[in-house]
Amino acid sequence: IGSKIYHFESIDSTNNMAKKMASEGAAEGTIIIAEEQTGGRGRLGRTWVSPKGTGIWMSIILRPNIAPTEAAKITQITAAAVASGLRKIIGEDVGIKWPNDIIIHRKKVCGILTELSAELNSVNYIVVGIGINVNMDTKDFPEEVRRIATSIKACVGRTVSRKNIVKEILHSFEELYSDFTYNKNIKKSIEICKKYSVTLGKEVKIKNKEKEVVAKAIDLTEDGQLLIKNQSGVIEKVFSGEVSVRGI
Ligand code: BTN
């Protein structure tokens, strides 16, 4: 991971660039980083504000030998890697809100966008995009963003080296991802996701296309899916959707 790193001043989206490079044959582990994204993308078709020089806007190209249905595991591995990496640097209470948000002081500092290209039953490539608000002043965030998002600088009260963060995250990612590819094992990642989870044990609201349910988040499965207990006591598995946790 990271044996080839492409660094751009300004591009539309590192995920777009990574997908383009992957489709042209870029190797597993290739990394795209940009100082600024002019068309940063978030989940569910949202835009991801990515100003110059203050954040980490990065994508990793992966070519795991897995079925497309397993792609969500990559998001869990990445969330575990980002949380562990950030903890090493800032030692703060860094939490994971299932499935893909990293939370400090109840607000989001990082989002993960996993995109997949598959043929029939095998993955061609996966691009995992990581966006971290590092050194921006939250007063510059739009009002509605400020309520739900924060930056590392705002949390720890000092500027933090983006380079060190990238280094620690890639280090953790390398370890957790190779455990997965060599041993077909994401136990370690799931353990980390459980340990740092801000979702488990809480009442959650899950919105997806069909419905909105209120339930208690009780566990993560070995595959990284959320287990919830609904109001009639029935236990269900959640694959995706938008989760909100009370108070976060
Ligand atoms: C989310 O929480 O909605 C996911 C946000 C992902 C943002 C990152 S920034 C680097 C990469 N390039 C993009 O266009 N998006 C991801």
Boltz pocket constraint, residues with backbone or C-beta under 6 A from the ligand:
constraints:
  - pocket:
      binder: B
      contacts: [[A, 12], [A, 13], [A, 14], [A, 15], [A, 16], [A, 37], [A, 39], [A, 40], [A, 41], [A, 42], [A, 43], [A, 44], [A, 46], [A, 48], [A, 50], [A, 56], [A, 57], [A, 58], [A, 59], [A, 100], [A, 101], [A, 110], [A, 111], [A, 112], [A, 113], [A, 129], [A, 130], [A, 131], [A, 132]]
      max_distance: 6.0
